């Protein structure tokens, strides 16, 4: 990949700056804080833009989304910018690295940015995708990712251990854009333990359902949404039959009950006699309204 080159620093019109495919959404709170700072002490660092192509003549924003939006809201027509000559992959890598350098990154953003950095890094340096040095270049014996230099390079840039980088990249790669949007919309930020649980989830459907449940506040954390539901107690067939018969008899009117008794009188008398003698299981059983031996109370 060709290294980025600074062309010049200049004030450029806001209307000529294109903002597309950003790695992180602009926050209202961040813009409001910047506006107050700019109005008090001025802009402290220029935004970074990619040198325009001859086709459309537009600059493409690399770094400084919040600064650019603050200037728009303040009604400014131009903004100081560093104009960089670089490839699209280099521009994306610069944006990701700036976000990774932030101290206030939540675990979700850290996972997402690290995975995007890996994707961009592989595209920018295709030679690193080959099986350099055989299995030594791979992350593990069963790992499908084989970027030989990405992990140590990223670990050095971020200050994270190589093992931590691997785990976070795996999490970021397991989430769809819809999953990320749902998690960001939640009232609280997901913890790293939640994200690691999502990465281990076996199906994308279950993972998305857990993200949605957490986003809608149906569970206190993602792990609760992923927890297996307790199995229902197996139904006792005799108990179910008894409940159904009892409910039907109670709902029936007096005339229906009398016809039922008349139709089943022979069997009912036999059953009552068995109960009075305790013949069912060898024990003496009682029936409401009777004493042992068939005597009435």
N, C-alpha and C positions, 0 to 999 in steps of 0.2 A: 504494500500500500504506500502511495506517495504521501510524504509527510506534509502536514498543513503548513502554509506559508502566509505570513502576515503581509498584505499588500499595502494597506495604509489605514490611518485612523481619520474618520471624517464624520461630519453631521449629515445624516441621510434622511430623506422624507419617510415618515411612518407609512405612508400609503404605498411605498415601494417595497415594503418588507412583507414577505410571505411567511405565514405561520401554519405549518401542517405537520401532522404525524408526530406530535410532541410526546415525550416519554412520561411526562407528569403533568396533570392538570394544574392550571393556575388557581390559587386559593384567594378568596376575597380578603381574608385577614392579612395575607402576605402582601397583597397589593396596597391595602390601606396603610399598612405600616411603612411601606416604601414611599408612598406619597407624602406622608408626614416628614420622613427623613429628607426626601428630595427638596421639599419646599423649605426646609430649615437649613440644610447644609449643602444641597445640590447633589447631583449624581456622582457617586464615588468611583464607579468603574463602568467602562463602556460595555454595551452589549456586543456579542459576536455574531456576525452574519457571514454567510457564504457568498463569495463573489458571484454576481448574477451571470446567467448564461445569455448568449446572444439571442436565444429564442424568445424569451419573455422579458428580459431586462429586470427581473425582480431579484432582490436579495432574499436569501432564505435564512430565517433565524436559527442560530446554533445555540447560543447561551443568552439568557436574560429575558425570559418570558414575563416574569413579574415586573421587571423594570420597563419593558415595552408597554405592558398594559397600564402601568401607572402613568406613563407619559400620555397614553391615549386618553385616559380619564381626566388628566389635567389639561387637555386641550392643546398639547404641544404638537407642532407640525414636524419637527425633526428631532433626532436623538443621536448622541455621540455613539459611534460604533467602530469596532475593529473589523475590517473587511478581510476575510480569510480566503485564500485559494486552497481548496481541498476537495477530495472526493466525497460523495454522499456518505459512504461508510465512515470516513474519518470524522465528518461532521456529527454523525450519530454517536460515534464513540466519545467525542468530546462532550457531548450533552450528557451521556450516561455517566461519564467520569466526574463531571461537575456535580451531578446529583448524588453520586456515591460519596463525594467528599463532604456532604452535609452532615452535621452532627445530630440533626433532629430527625433523621430518617426513621420511620417506623419499620418493624420487621417485614411487613408486607412489601413496602416499596424497596427495601433492601433486596429481598428475594427476586422481585420483578426486574429490578435494574441489573442485578448480577446475571440473571438469565439472558437479558437482552444484550448485555455486554459480551457474553459468550457467543451469542448468535452473530452479532456484528463483527466480533473478533475473528470468528471462523471465516466469514465472508471477506473480510479485509485481508486476512492472511490464510488463503486456502491451503497453503503448504502444511499448515499446522494440523489439518484435518486428517492427514495421512498417518498411517501406523508407524510413526517414527520410533525407532528402537524397539519395535515389536510390542510385547505386552507391557514393557516398562513405561510406554507412553500412555497407556490406558489408565483410567481412574481406578479400575478394579477388574478382577478376572471376568466378571459378568456385566461390567458396565459397557453401555453402547457408545458412550462419549469418549473420543480418543484425541482430544486436543492436547498436544504435548506441552505447549508453553502457556496456555491460557491460565491455568490455576496458579502457578507461581507468579506470573505477571500480575494477576489480579490481587493475589494475596499481598504482594509488595505494595501495590497502589493503595489498597484499602486498609492495610494493617491487620487484616483477619488471617487466621491460620488457614492453611490449604484445605484441611479437613472441613472447616467451617464454610469455606467457599463452596466446596462440593455439595454440601448439604443444602445450602441456601439456593444454589443454582437448580438443584433437583426440585425444590419446592416451587420456584418460579416457573419452571418448565411444566409443572403439573397443572397449572391454573390457566383457564381460558380467559379471554378478555372480559367475558360476562361474569366469570367468577371474581375477577379482580374488581370490577365495577361494583358488584354486590358487596364485597368485603369492605370497600372504601365507603360505601353508603351506610354502613352499620353505625350505630350510636357510639360504639367503643371500638378501638383498634384491636384486631386479632393478635394474640400472643404468638411467639415463635413456636411454642408447643402445639398450638392449634394448626399452624401452617405445616408443621412436620407431620401431623396426623393426616392432613389433607393429602400430602404427597404419598402417603402409604395407602390411601383409599384405592380400592381395586377397580372401581368403575367411575367413569366421568359423570354418569347420571347421579350416583350417590354423592359425589364431590360437589356437584352443582346444587343439589338439593340441600346439602349442609350449609353451603355458602348463603343460599337464599334464606334458610331458616334463621341463620345468625343475623343476616342483614335486616330481617323483619322483626327481630327481637323475640322470636319464639323460643330461643334457647339462650342461656347465659354465656355460652362459649361454643366454638365450633366442635370441640371434642364431644360435647353433650349431644350434638346433632348426629355425630358419627357413631355414638355408642349403640351397640345392638339392643333392640327392643326386647324386654323380657318376654319369654314365651308364655302364652296363655296356658292356664291349667287345663289338662285334658278333661273333657266333659265326661261325667258319669252317666251312662245311658239310662240307667234305672231312675236316677234322680231327675233327669230331664223329662222322662216319661211321666213321673209322678207330678212334677210341676205343671206339665201341660194338662194332665187329667184333672188336677185340682183346680186350675184356672178355668177350664171349660165347665166344670161342675158348678163353680161359684157364679159364673156368668149366666148360667141357664136359669130360666124361670121355674116356678114351682111345678107347673103342669108338665114341663119337659123333664124335670127331675123325677116326677112320679112315673112317667112313661118309661124312663130309663131304668128305674128300680124294678118296675113290673116286667120289663123285657129281660132283665138280667137277675131276676129274683133268685132263681135256682143257684146260680154261681155265687151270688153275694151271700146267700145263707151258708153255702159250703165253705166259703172263705172265712166268714165270721166264726163258724164252728171250728175251723182249723186254728184260727187265732186264739180262741178260748182254750183249746187243748194244747197250744204251744207246739203244733206239729211242724211248723215251718223249718226250724233249725234245732229241734230237740230241747228248746227252752220254753218256759211258760211265758206267753205273751199276753198282754192285756189290751183291751180295746175300750175306747171311751164309752162310759155308760155300763161297763160290765166289770165283774169281779172274776177272779179265777174260778173255774168250774162253771162259768156261764151264768152265775147269779147276778141279778141286777142290783145296782146301788140304790 
